[in-house]
Amino acid sequence: MKTFRRAAILAGAVILLCPLRALAAEPGHWDYEGATGPDHWGAMSKDWAACATGKEQSPIDLTGSVKAEPPVTKLSWNMDTVWQAQNTGHDLKLVPEGKKSAGYIEIGGKRYELLQLRFHAPSEHTIEGKHAPMEVHFVHRAADGELAVIGVMIEAGGTNGLFDRLVATAPRSVGEASFGEARPDALLPWHAEVFYRYAGSLTTPPCSETVRWTVLKEPLEVSGASIKAYEAMFAPNARPIQSTGRRYILESDD
């Protein structure tokens, strides 16, 4: 059995190469609706052409999956990382404060540094056609620029002190503030036996098709009040579901 647990194990699969510029500052203004919304991203910059013409775009509906046993990957996040909370105008993200690494994951012996956590409402991915109220992305990058992103659905029904503190103290307008020390694994569900794996893209411009996605099937449960507090800060910030095309979606065998 392969599990996702706090400070425990993740799983790896196909390797895709990613240019370092994939997470670079985005040129121009984009949004989630209107004339600068997702339907127009591909025409707003030549560097964003993949948003319109790409064949392996994200997010997708996680359905029709194939049972598999991907190679085990180890999670080695630093539990004493000090974070900065940033309101980007599009979403809320956590980035390590200072030069200390937030830790890494290893996939097939290859190391990916944890760069940031980003939050979306509603969830960007769907499972069997259903959105969760929110989704958090743990974004990692290898030394050669390859990306590995872990997505966790967020639903109401529990209490999570880290998420409560984040939405209570994060900047209400564009800007940044010190968030303090926090364990990133506090935003993983306690028992996540099943996950999905597929080859995809960034969900914001430039939509580079260079991301190895892992999305947990089990959600993180937080308070409904904290979800509503996040929703009050931002307009809906999930890219519409993209075509799966000919891609395979792997589902871990529990």
C-alpha positions in Angstrom: 0.0 0.0 0.0 1.2 3.5 -0.9 0.0 6.4 1.3 0.3 10.1 1.6 0.9 11.0 5.2 2.4 13.9 7.1 6.2 13.8 6.6 5.8 10.4 4.9 5.5 9.2 1.3 4.5 10.6 -2.1 4.7 8.8 -5.5 6.3 9.6 -8.8 5.7 8.9 -12.4 6.6 10.4 -15.9 9.4 12.9 -16.1 8.8 16.1 -18.1 11.4 18.8 -18.8 10.6 22.3 -17.7 12.3 25.6 -18.6 13.3 27.7 -15.6 11.2 30.6 -17.0 8.0 28.7 -16.5 7.5 30.4 -13.1 8.9 33.7 -14.1 6.9 37.0 -13.7 4.0 37.1 -16.0 4.0 39.9 -18.7 0.9 42.0 -18.9 -2.4 41.8 -17.0 -4.5 38.7 -16.9 -7.6 37.7 -14.9 -10.2 34.9 -14.5 -13.0 36.6 -16.4 -13.8 39.1 -19.1 -11.5 40.4 -21.8 -8.4 39.2 -19.9 -9.8 35.9 -18.8 -8.8 32.3 -19.7 -10.5 32.4 -23.1 -8.1 35.2 -24.1 -4.8 34.2 -22.4 -3.4 32.6 -25.5 -3.8 35.7 -27.6 -2.4 38.1 -25.0 1.3 37.2 -25.4 3.3 35.0 -27.8 4.8 33.5 -24.7 1.3 32.3 -23.6 0.4 30.6 -26.9 0.2 27.2 -25.0 -2.9 28.5 -23.2 -4.8 28.3 -26.4 -3.0 25.7 -28.5 -1.6 23.3 -25.9 -2.7 19.6 -25.9 -1.8 18.8 -22.3 -3.4 21.7 -20.4 -4.5 21.8 -16.7 -6.7 21.5 -14.8 -8.7 18.5 -15.9 -11.5 16.3 -14.6 -10.0 13.3 -12.9 -12.1 10.6 -14.3 -11.6 7.4 -16.3 -8.3 6.8 -14.4 -6.2 3.7 -14.8 -5.1 1.8 -11.6 -1.3 1.9 -11.3 1.6 1.6 -8.9 3.9 4.6 -9.5 7.4 4.5 -8.0 7.6 5.7 -4.4 8.8 9.3 -3.7 9.9 10.6 -0.4 8.7 13.8 1.2 11.3 15.9 3.1 9.7 19.2 3.9 11.3 21.4 6.6 8.9 21.6 9.5 10.3 24.8 10.9 10.1 26.9 7.7 9.2 30.6 8.2 6.8 31.8 5.6 5.6 35.0 4.0 2.0 35.3 3.0 1.4 37.1 -0.4 -1.8 38.5 -1.8 -1.1 38.5 -5.5 -4.4 40.0 -6.5 -5.3 36.7 -8.1 -4.8 34.4 -5.2 -3.1 33.8 -1.9 0.3 32.1 -1.7 2.9 31.2 0.9 6.6 31.4 0.0 9.6 30.7 2.3 10.9 33.8 4.0 14.6 34.4 3.7 17.1 32.0 2.1 16.5 28.8 4.0 15.0 26.0 2.0 11.5 24.8 2.7 12.6 21.3 2.0 12.0 19.0 -1.0 10.5 15.9 -2.4 12.4 13.1 -4.2 10.8 11.4 -7.2 12.8 8.4 -8.5 15.9 9.8 -6.8 15.5 13.2 -8.3 15.1 16.2 -5.9 12.5 18.9 -6.2 12.6 22.0 -3.9 9.4 23.3 -2.4 8.9 26.8 -3.8 5.4 27.9 -2.7 1.9 27.0 -1.8 -1.0 28.6 -3.7 -4.7 28.5 -3.0 -7.7 28.5 -5.4 -11.4 28.7 -4.8 -13.2 26.7 -6.2 -10.9 23.8 -6.8 -9.2 23.8 -10.2 -9.3 20.1 -10.7 -12.6 18.1 -10.4 -13.0 14.5 -9.4 -15.7 12.7 -11.3 -17.0 16.0 -12.4 -17.2 17.5 -8.9 -15.4 20.6 -7.7 -14.3 21.0 -4.1 -14.7 24.4 -2.5 -10.9 25.0 -2.6 -7.6 23.4 -3.7 -4.1 24.1 -2.5 -1.0 23.5 -4.8 2.4 22.6 -3.4 4.8 23.7 -6.2 8.2 22.1 -6.4 11.0 22.6 -8.9 14.2 20.5 -9.7 17.6 22.1 -10.4 16.9 21.7 -14.2 13.6 23.5 -13.9 11.3 20.5 -14.0 8.2 21.0 -11.9 6.2 18.7 -9.7 3.0 20.0 -8.2 0.9 18.3 -5.5 -2.8 19.3 -5.4 -5.0 18.8 -2.3 -8.7 19.4 -2.3 -10.1 21.5 0.6 -13.6 20.9 1.9 -15.6 22.0 5.0 -16.1 19.6 7.8 -13.1 20.0 10.2 -10.7 22.3 11.8 -7.2 23.2 10.6 -5.3 25.7 12.7 -2.8 26.6 10.0 -5.5 27.4 7.4 -7.5 29.4 10.0 -4.5 31.5 10.9 -3.6 32.1 7.2 -7.0 33.4 6.2 -7.2 35.5 9.4 -3.9 37.2 9.0 -3.2 37.4 5.2 -3.1 40.8 3.5 -6.6 41.8 2.4 -5.2 43.8 -0.6 -2.2 43.2 -2.9 0.9 42.9 -0.7 2.8 40.7 1.6 3.3 40.0 5.3 5.4 37.8 7.4 3.3 34.7 8.4 5.8 33.0 10.7 6.8 29.4 11.2 4.5 26.7 10.0 4.6 23.0 9.0 3.6 22.6 5.4 2.4 19.1 6.0 -0.3 20.5 8.2 -2.1 21.1 4.9 -2.2 17.4 4.0 -5.0 15.1 5.0 -4.1 12.7 7.7 -4.8 9.6 5.6 -4.6 9.9 1.8 -4.6 6.4 0.4 -5.4 7.3 -3.2 -4.0 9.9 -5.6 -4.1 10.8 -9.3 -1.1 11.4 -11.5 -1.0 12.9 -15.0 1.1 15.1 -17.2 -0.2 18.7 -17.5 0.6 22.4 -17.4 0.6 25.4 -15.2 -2.9 26.6 -14.6 -2.0 30.3 -15.2 -0.1 32.0 -18.0 2.2 31.0 -19.6 0.4 27.6 -19.3 3.6 25.7 -19.9 3.0 22.0 -20.4 5.8 21.1 -18.1 4.1 20.0 -14.9 3.9 16.5 -13.3 0.6 16.7 -11.4 -0.3 14.6 -8.3 -3.8 15.3 -6.9 -4.9 13.6 -3.7 -8.3 12.0 -3.8 -8.9 12.5 -0.1 -9.6 16.2 0.8 -8.2 18.3 3.6 -11.1 19.3 5.9 -11.1 22.8 7.3 -13.8 25.0 8.8 -16.5 26.4 6.5 -16.0 29.8 8.1 -12.4 29.9 6.9 -13.4 28.8 3.4 -15.9 31.7 3.3 -13.3 34.1 4.6 -11.0 33.1 1.7 -13.8 33.4 -0.8 -14.5 36.9 0.5 -10.9 37.9 -0.4 -10.9 36.9 -4.0 -13.2 36.4 -6.9 -13.4 32.8 -8.2 -9.8 32.0 -9.2 -9.9 28.6 -10.9 -9.1 28.1 -14.5 -11.9 26.2 -16.4 -11.5 22.4 -16.9 -9.4 21.6 -19.9 -9.7 18.6 -22.3 -7.9 15.5 -21.2 -7.2 14.5 -24.8 -5.2 11.4 -25.2 -3.5 11.6 -21.8 -3.7 8.7 -19.3 -4.7 9.5 -15.7 -3.1 7.2 -13.3 -4.8 6.3 -10.0 -2.7 4.7 -7.2 -3.8 1.3 -6.2 -4.9 1.4 -2.5 
